[in-house]
Amino acid sequence: MLARNAIPFMVNSLQSLQISIERELLPHLKLESIEPYNPVVVHQVPYPWKCLGSGNYAAVLAHPDYSEQVVKVYAPGRPGIKEEAEVYRRLGHHPAFSECYANGENFLVLKRLRGVTLYDCVNQGIPIPPQVIHDIDAALEFARSRGLHPHDVHGRNVMMSEGRGLVVDISDFLNAAPCRAWEDVKRAYWWVYRPVLRSLQLRVPYALLDGVRAGYRLFRRFWPWQGI
């Protein structure tokens, strides 16, 4: 439980962070979405901000003075920020998800989640225990119980932290269209990763992972319900 004086401190800290976002980050940040199905390209980040990563809609940035928060900035022309804020409102508090503390016209202030994406785990040869998969399954079921639709959940937007699973990108959770991305990730985990990659302690180069990712998207575009 937070101490009584911790809440005013956090409010003041968030206000200070928002001032820094408006005055220091946004005027000097340069990013663009070149292709809708590839990560946003970040061209310039003002000091001392640091880009932690990017997805198809936005980039995630951090300031060293605010270690428990990150700022997600949407690229120009990319929709969805209001929908993402609504998803966080519905999720409320859950250990496998971030939380939204504040939002502006093109940015969200989120609770920082620390860990390694499953994509990076496969690249670096970091073992992924089954508990991570079970945690993510449970988190997605929780989201469904809140009237949400887990969508486009894949290895780059779920993480492992101290052996537990986290979901770091919920931006498409209002999309009710059928999506089996996470089911396909689990299939690959049980059929390929556990018996082959983990057993042989193999590290998969990013070039190969990116190729598999591109091939998967092409496959699902033409055969959306075809099994693997």
Secondary structure in CASP SS format (residue, H / E / C, confidence):
PFRMAT SS
TARGET T0000
AUTHOR 0000-0000-0000
METHOD secondary structure of the structure
MODEL  1
M C 1.00
L C 1.00
A C 1.00
R C 1.00
N C 1.00
A H 1.00
I H 1.00
P H 1.00
F H 1.00
M H 1.00
V H 1.00
N H 1.00
S H 1.00
L H 1.00
Q H 1.00
S H 1.00
L H 1.00
Q H 1.00
I H 1.00
S H 1.00
I H 1.00
E H 1.00
R H 1.00
E H 1.00
L H 1.00
L C 1.00
P C 1.00
H C 1.00
L C 1.00
K E 1.00
L E 1.00
E E 1.00
S C 1.00
I C 1.00
E C 1.00
P C 1.00
Y C 1.00
N C 1.00
P C 1.00
V C 1.00
V E 1.00
V E 1.00
H E 1.00
Q E 1.00
V C 1.00
P C 1.00
Y C 1.00
P C 1.00
W C 1.00
K E 1.00
C E 1.00
L E 1.00
G E 1.00
S E 1.00
G C 1.00
N C 1.00
Y C 1.00
A E 1.00
A E 1.00
V E 1.00
L E 1.00
A E 1.00
H C 1.00
P C 1.00
D C 1.00
Y C 1.00
S C 1.00
E C 1.00
Q E 1.00
V E 1.00
V E 1.00
K E 1.00
V E 1.00
Y E 1.00
A C 1.00
P C 1.00
G C 1.00
R C 1.00
P C 1.00
G C 1.00
I H 1.00
K H 1.00
E H 1.00
E H 1.00
A H 1.00
E H 1.00
V H 1.00
Y H 1.00
R H 1.00
R H 1.00
L H 1.00
G C 1.00
H C 1.00
H C 1.00
P C 1.00
A C 1.00
F E 1.00
S C 1.00
E C 1.00
C E 1.00
Y E 1.00
A E 1.00
N E 1.00
G C 1.00
E C 1.00
N C 1.00
F E 1.00
L E 1.00
V E 1.00
L E 1.00
K E 1.00
R C 1.00
L C 1.00
R C 1.00
G C 1.00
V E 1.00
T E 1.00
L H 1.00
Y H 1.00
D H 1.00
C H 1.00
V H 1.00
N H 1.00
Q H 1.00
G C 1.00
I C 1.00
P C 1.00
I C 1.00
P C 1.00
P H 1.00
Q H 1.00
V H 1.00
I H 1.00
H H 1.00
D H 1.00
I H 1.00
D H 1.00
A H 1.00
A H 1.00
L H 1.00
E H 1.00
F H 1.00
A H 1.00
R H 1.00
S H 1.00
R C 1.00
G C 1.00
L C 1.00
H C 1.00
P C 1.00
H C 1.00
D C 1.00
V C 1.00
H C 1.00
G C 1.00
R C 1.00
N C 1.00
V E 1.00
M E 1.00
M E 1.00
S E 1.00
E C 1.00
G C 1.00
R E 1.00
G E 1.00
L E 1.00
V E 1.00
V C 1.00
D C 1.00
I C 1.00
S C 1.00
D C 1.00
F C 1.00
L C 1.00
N C 1.00
A C 1.00
A C 1.00
P C 1.00
C C 1.00
R C 1.00
A H 1.00
W H 1.00
E H 1.00
D H 1.00
V H 1.00
K H 1.00
R H 1.00
A H 1.00
Y H 1.00
W H 1.00
W H 1.00
V H 1.00
Y H 1.00
R H 1.00
P H 1.00
V H 1.00
L H 1.00
R H 1.00
S C 1.00
L C 1.00
Q C 1.00
L C 1.00
R C 1.00
V C 1.00
P C 1.00
Y H 1.00
A H 1.00
L H 1.00
L H 1.00
D H 1.00
G H 1.00
V H 1.00
R H 1.00
A H 1.00
G H 1.00
Y H 1.00
R H 1.00
L H 1.00
F H 1.00
R H 1.00
R H 1.00
F H 1.00
W C 1.00
P C 1.00
W C 1.00
Q C 1.00
G C 1.00
I C 1.00
END
